[in-house]
Amino acid sequence: MDLVAAAVNFKQAQIASKVQYAVAGKILDQQKSSGAAVLKLIEAASIGPAKAGDQLIAAATGLGGEIDTYG
């Protein structure tokens, strides 16, 4: 293998590594947000069914949890 091929292979390995780290980061972010949603469901369920109806729906659907004030 000549020097040019070695350099190209090294660069390809670097790029593949960066892509793998980026994908792993996205997966971790998704898992974190899923865990947060589960915690919201558990917290809303612990309040009681009568009071937690709106909170359960907001936690399950992600709707109504925040107010857009920027218009």
Helices and strands as residue ranges (DSSP letters): H 3-47, H 49-61
